[in-house]
């Protein structure tokens, strides 16, 4: 198990942010609040962002965006998103 400091370092490297803070911001977004299928809409939005980051040559940032999408998929499959 990671210490809180190790967890924060991991999340910043993997996701580019603290994942709990990111998920809170997602749940406050218009995509989430106004969509009939909010989880799917937010995941698709993240993947579109990753495509654009790849197009711009921002590979590391795209990887972090894809990791955030994967985290949302995991939560959705667990019924937590």
Long-range contacts (C-beta under 8 A, 24 or more apart in sequence): 14-64, 14-67, 15-64, 15-67, 15-68, 15-71, 16-61, 16-64, 16-65, 16-68, 17-68, 19-68, 19-71, 22-68, 23-71, 23-72, 23-75, 23-81, 26-72, 39-72, 39-75, 39-76, 39-81, 40-76, 42-72, 43-69, 43-72, 43-73, 43-76, 46-72
